[in-house]
Each structure stands twice: as structure tokens, then as C-alpha cells.
Amino acid sequence: MARIVRGALLQASWTGDKESMIQKHERYAHEAAKQGAQVMLFQELFYGPYFCQVQDPKYFAYTEHIPNGATTKRMQDLAKELGMVLIVPMYEEDEKTPGVYYNTAAVIDADGRYLGKYRKTHIPHVKGFWEKFYFRPGNLGYPVFETAVGKVGVDRHFPEGARALGLNGAEIVFIPAATSRGLSEYLWRIEQVSHAVANGYFVGTINRVGIEAEVGDDDFYGQSYFCDPRGQFVGAVGSPYDEELIIRDLNLDLVTQVRQLWQFYRDRRPDAYGDLVAP
């Protein structure tokens, strides 16, 4: 019998304030559960705008502790109520070191247990993506979490991180993002698909939609999707303009099938890769 997991992604537009943004995600999570979803990813910095278009210290107010902050606790209650695994990207303040901030995703199991967090490792700092102003590079490595739906990881962009998650056993890698029209729109359908193919796992990735005039005029282009270990989209790609809840069935048996066919792990040559990690 096939091992099918029903996954959900929400590409959402900014409401204008934190509380209504959280409530929007709660409503969509309930809708996803009604449709049988077992795991759901929220978008990057889900309860705020993507404020990295500007450099303004007022957005430090969006930080929370993880797991001992109000939103994490609220998401734990939601996951338990719905019986759904939740991957919840938030703006984290380190609990032991005030003033140290991370771009973080909390992973919550279907029974409401907090399993751990991933802190974004590679932090860009270019026009429109002034992330080093807000975030310290992550220091927790590439953890893979044993959840009710399987082995789950989180990351973005770099092939080294994508490979590390595969080596750590990930079956589904979730990639929350906030990226705007231009060059990245072309790359969007290549980058994450390449991670899936090279590592033999499913990818679920979100990009938000709309213009967040509070922080700039970038136009986020949505097009969220799931892809399988063969690099094929699972169903249609999300709308480039509209808010959308995307729900797809993922046949996790494909992970084993593809890894046994394309032996990217067996045929690795770590002894030949020294130059890749040279400073």
C-alpha cells in the first residue's frame, strides 16, 4: 500500500497587521485540515510583511522567542487541534541572548509537540533583501525532524544545505521564501526542483503574493508548488498573483524508488570534495 501524505502550502498576501495575519493562517489551516491535509507549511516570516526590503529597526518588534513565545504556543495548540504537522517560519529572538535575531522555522508535530527549529543558514544582503540587517546566520546546522508524516527538513537556496538535509534522511524538504519578480522568477522553477532531483526527496515551497506597500514596491509572484524526487511538479503550480491554498498528495514511496534508481548517495565521493570546503 502506497505511503501517501497530503501536504498543504499557503501563499498569502499581507493583511497589514500581525494578529490578522496569524488569524488568516489559522483559518486556512482549518480549511486544509477539512480537505485532509496532514502537514502544512506557512510562508517565510509568516505573521509579518517581508520587511527586508528596507532597513528599519522598528521591525525588530516582530521578534519572538521560540519555543517559549506566544505564537509558537498558539501554533502548538492549532497543530494539536487539527492533528496536523506545522512548519511555522517566524522572526526569532534568541532566548539566552537578547538582541540576537534569526530567521527561523519552528517544526510542530501533529500532537502539538514542539520538535525543534531550523535557523536560516545563508543570509543574503543585496538590494531588496537586506537580511543581514535583521538576522544572524543560523547556527543549528541542518536538522531533520521525525514527524507524524515522515522525516522533514527546512532550508533555502544553497545546494550544500539541500544535500546535508538529504544525507540526514529528509523525505520532504520545505522551503519558505519571499521573492519578487525579475531574475528570481526564472530561477524559481529550477532551483528547488534541482534540490529534489539531486537528493531524491519531495520539496514543498512557498512564495508570497502581492505588493506590501508598507515596506516597498516589490511584487511577490507566488507560484508555490510541490515537486517530487523526479523533479516533476505535483499538480499545478500556484497562481502568480492570487492568494491560494495548495493541497497535494505526495507518494513517499517515490523517495525510495528514486534513490535506488539514481544512486546519488551511493556514488558520492567525499574524498574528492576537499576543495569545496576550503576557506
Buried (B, 14 or more C-beta within 10 A) or exposed (E): EEBEBBBBBBBBBBBEEBEEBBEBBBEBBEBBBEEEBBBBBBBBBBBBBBBBBBEEEEBBEBBBBBBEBEBBBEBBEBBBEBBBBBBBBBBBBBEEEEEBBBBBBBBBBBEBBBBBBBBBBEBBEEEBBBBBBBBBEBEEEBBBBEBBBBBBBBBBBEEBBBBBBBBBBBBBBBBBBBBBEEEBBEEBBEBBBBBBBBBBBBBBBBBBBBBBEBBBEBBBBBBBBBBBBBBEEBEEBBBBBEBBBBBBBBBBEBBEBBBEEBEBEEEEEEEEEEEEEEE
